[in-house]
Amino acid sequence: MAPDERELRADMESGRFLAGEAGKRWRLLAVEWPGVQIGITARDNREFVLRFDCSGYPQNPPTARLWCPEKKAPLDFSLWPKGGARITAVFNPNWKSGIALYLPCDRTAIEGHDNWRNEYPSMIWNPAKGITQYLGIVHEILQSRDYIECPAI
């Protein structure tokens, strides 16, 4: 097993990750290295699956996109989270064709956004916090009043 995969698996066995699973904030669905699929629960109990690319973990931040495990393909844009300014900024299918979430902790999104280091210091990738940092940020946004609850699919 490669060192980056070993590091991620250790983080997914940590108390922080397991507490998130026990609290039904997120759940591990699959590891297909370097891909990892994790479902995150929204305010209406809808689960959104993120497919992470964790190559180089934890020194390199992961990058994630919304995913449909049944189709083994990116989630159709029509099924993306809806809501106010925070939701539409983070879950923006028009930004880089939806290949990543627009977050300071995302490897793809941080490129060209050096200003985020000062504007959003708590959201900049921190290898010591690991994958739970990213999951916690997304979970908080999906639990916010900015998220518009969706009918069951």
N, C-alpha and C positions, 0 to 999 in steps of 0.2 A: 504494500500500500504506500502510495506517495505521501511525503510529509504534509502537503497541504490537505489532503483528504483525511489523514490521521488527526490533524489539528481541528478540522471541522467536526469530525465525529466525536472528538473529546468535548468540544463545545456543546454538541447536541446531547451529551450525557451530563452536562453541568446542571446544577440546581436551578439556575436562571431559565434555561431552556425548558427543563422538565416542569418547572412551576408554570410557565406559559402554557404548556400542554395541559397540565392538570386544571388550570383555570379556563380552559377552552378558548384561549386567545389565539392559539395556532396549533397545528399538528403536522408532523413529518409524514409525507406521503411516499416519497421515493428518493433514493440516492442512486443516480446513474452518472458516476463521476466523469467530468467535473460538474455535471448538472445535479441540482437538488430541488425537489418540489416540496413546497410547504404551503399548506392552506392557512389562511388568516381569516378570522371571523369578524364580520362587520356588525354594526349596531342592530341590524334586523336578522342576525344569525345566518346571513348568507355567507358562504365561504368563497373567498377569492384565492385562487392558487397562484403562487409565484413560482416561476422556474428560475432559479439562481444559477449563474455561472460562478463557481467558487474557485476557479483556478488561481493559484498563487496565494490562497487563504492562509493565514489571516493578514499577512503583510499587505497584500493587494485587496482592496475592498471588493466585495461581490458586486455583481450587477444582476438585476432581476427584471423579468417581464411577466405580465399576466398570461396565464397558461390554461389550456383546456386539456386535462389529462386524458379524457376519453378520446379526443381526436389526436392527441399527441402533437398539438399545434398551438400557436399563439391564440389567446382568447379573442373571439370576434369583437371588434370595437363596439358593436351595439350592446354588448353584455358588460362593458366596463363600468366601474362605479360612477354614479352620477352625483352631482351636488354643487356646492358653492365654490368659491375661489380656491380654497386649499385642495379640494378634490380634483377640480379641473386642472390645476397646476401640476399636481403629482401624477395623476392618471390622464395624461395628455397624448392621445393617439397621433396627434399631428406633430409632436416633437420626435424627431428621428424615427418616424413611422412606428412608434410604439415599442421600440426595441428595449427600452429601459424606463424605469420610473424616474421622474424628475425630482430627485432627492439628493441632498449633499452627501449622504453616506453611500451613494451608488457610484461605482467605478466609472460608468459611462457618463453619468450626469455631471460629475465633478470636473471633468475635462473642460477647460476654458472658463471655469467659474471660480477663480482664485479668491474673488471677493466673498464667496460663501464662508471661507475660513474665519472671517471677522464677523459676518452677518449672522451666521448660524453655527457657532462653535460647538454647541451640544449635539448637532446633527452630523458633524464631520466624522468619518469613519475612524473608529478607535479599535485597533486590533485586540486590546485587552477586554473590551466588551463583547466582541465577536458578533455572531449572527443575530443574537438577541437584540442588539442595538437596532439593527435594520428592522427586524420584526416588530419591535416595540413601537418604533416610529410609525410604521404602516398601520399597525393595530390601532394606535391612538387616533390617527386620521380617520380610519374607517369607523371608529366609535364616536367621532365628533358629531356635533349638530350640523356640520357642513355636509355630511353624507345624507343623501336622500334615500330613504328606505325603498327597496324594490320589491315588487311582487315575486312570489316564488317562481322559479323557472321550471 
